[in-house]
Amino acid sequence: MFKRIYAHLDEHIETYLATIALAVFTSLIVFQVFMRYVMNNPTSWAEEIAAYGLVWFVYFSGSYAIRYQRHVRFSVLVDTIGRRLPVVQRAIRIIVFLSWLAFLVIMAVYATEMVIQQFERGQTAPSSRIPIYLVYMGLPFGLALMAFRVVQHAAGAIVDIVRNPNAPIVHENPLLGD
């Protein structure tokens, strides 16, 4: 049972979280437009919370992009090397994943420090009075999700280089083709 729950969350967690953040963002923007142009009584807090929802949406979507490998990549050199030396391409891929993971971990450490500082200061948002640390928590949480996805891809790349070091490289994105 836990295996099924894990598999389901592994496949959909970013979708759920990003959908919630997008729904909050969109609903509040529609509400604000209604209040401003129909009721002639705009709220001060709706835009603020919508912006925070957008920030959380961006970080969840970043993890989604990593999960499905839809992030921006510059792979011309690696693809050229891969045609002649697939094992080198696989090794470069592992190095890139590990470098990316190091970057995400460093960023998560700094982001966590920032959240702790905001918690200690007790600062609140001007209009909504939401504690700012809650807003900033989206950054380390999103970075942790991204790091988890990079670890998954790095593990897959390591398994791939062990099992198929010299096999021809198959593009992960079917739109790229050969």
SULVEN-V210605 format. One line per field, one symbol per residue. ss: DSSP state (@ for helix, = for strand, . for the rest). A space follows every 10 residues. Layout:
ss=???
This chain:
ss=.@@@@@@@@@ @@@@@@@@@@ @@@@@@@@@@ @@@@@@@@.. ....@@@@@@ @@@@@@@@@@ @@@@@@@... .....@@@@@ @@@@.@@@@@ @@@@@@@@@@ @@@@@@@@@@ @@@@@@@@@@ @..=...... =@@@@@@@@@ @@@@@@@@@@ @@@@@@@@@@ @@@....... ........
